[in-house]
Amino acid sequence: QVQLVESGGGLVQAGGSLRLSCAASGMIGSVNRMHWYRQAPGKQRELVASITRGDLTNYADSVKGRFTISRDNAKNTVFLQMNSLEPEDTAVYYCSAVTVTNTKYWGQGTQVTVSS
């Protein structure tokens, strides 16, 4: 199994920045790619950013140019740097790990609130 713990959420004004962290433990070697999702109240969970084992990245159109996903392999941690935050970015952000067998694990989520 893989355990994921997110941190770094909080309250920020529009135009500000936050960096989310996702610390992974357990069967790290089986993880093929990592994702950040978000879910706003009354909306479906949406994929925000992804990074593969080979460091290929992908972003939702709504965050391109503002968010950056990265990883620190030595610390088994994935980050989401969020700049130029907008009120529409308010959501609970979840980290997800997908293994080579396509098993998906989730963290508990961290709240991001952007005030206007």
C-alpha positions in Angstrom: 0.0 0.0 0.0 0.9 3.7 -0.4 0.1 6.3 2.2 -0.2 10.0 1.2 -0.2 13.0 3.5 -0.9 16.5 2.0 0.0 19.8 3.7 0.4 23.4 2.8 -3.2 24.5 2.3 -4.6 27.7 3.8 -6.2 31.0 3.2 -4.6 33.4 0.7 -5.7 36.5 -1.1 -6.2 36.5 -4.9 -2.9 36.9 -6.7 -1.0 35.1 -3.9 0.8 31.9 -3.9 0.8 28.6 -2.0 2.9 25.4 -2.2 1.2 22.1 -1.4 3.2 19.1 -0.4 2.3 15.4 -0.6 4.6 13.1 1.4 4.4 9.4 0.3 5.3 6.3 2.2 4.9 2.6 1.9 5.4 0.8 -1.4 6.9 3.9 -3.2 8.7 1.8 -5.7 5.4 0.7 -7.2 4.2 4.2 -7.9 4.1 5.1 -11.6 2.6 8.6 -11.5 1.3 11.1 -9.1 -1.6 13.5 -9.5 -3.1 16.5 -7.8 -6.9 16.8 -7.9 -9.2 19.3 -6.5 -12.9 19.4 -5.6 -14.8 22.6 -5.0 -18.2 22.6 -3.2 -20.9 21.2 -5.3 -18.5 20.2 -8.1 -16.9 17.1 -9.3 -13.3 16.3 -8.5 -11.1 17.4 -11.3 -7.5 16.6 -12.3 -5.2 19.6 -11.9 -1.7 18.3 -12.6 0.2 15.1 -13.1 3.8 13.9 -13.1 5.1 10.6 -14.2 8.0 8.5 -13.0 10.0 10.0 -15.9 9.1 13.6 -14.8 6.7 14.2 -17.7 4.1 16.7 -16.5 0.6 17.6 -17.6 -1.8 20.3 -16.4 -5.5 21.3 -16.7 -6.0 24.2 -19.0 -7.4 26.3 -16.1 -4.0 26.2 -14.2 -1.5 26.1 -17.1 1.2 28.8 -16.6 0.1 29.3 -12.9 0.7 25.9 -11.3 3.8 23.8 -11.3 4.0 20.1 -10.2 7.4 18.8 -9.1 8.9 16.0 -7.1 11.8 15.4 -4.6 12.6 11.8 -4.9 15.0 11.8 -2.0 12.1 12.9 0.3 9.4 10.9 -1.5 7.4 14.2 -1.8 5.5 15.8 -4.6 4.8 19.5 -4.7 2.2 21.8 -6.3 3.4 25.3 -6.5 0.4 27.6 -7.1 0.9 31.1 -8.2 -1.5 33.9 -9.2 -4.3 32.2 -7.3 -7.8 33.1 -8.1 -11.0 32.7 -6.1 -12.0 29.9 -8.6 -9.1 27.9 -7.3 -10.8 27.5 -3.9 -11.2 23.8 -3.3 -10.0 20.8 -1.3 -6.8 19.6 -3.0 -6.0 15.9 -3.0 -2.8 14.0 -3.8 -3.1 10.7 -5.6 -0.7 8.0 -6.5 -1.1 5.4 -9.2 0.9 2.2 -9.1 2.2 0.1 -12.0 -0.9 -2.1 -11.5 -3.2 0.9 -11.8 -4.2 0.9 -8.2 -5.0 4.4 -7.0 -4.3 5.8 -3.6 -5.6 9.1 -2.1 -4.5 11.5 0.6 -6.9 13.1 3.0 -7.0 16.4 1.2 -5.9 20.0 2.2 -8.2 23.0 2.0 -7.2 26.0 -0.2 -9.3 29.1 0.1 -8.6 32.1 -2.1 -10.3 35.4 -1.1 -11.1 38.1 -3.5 
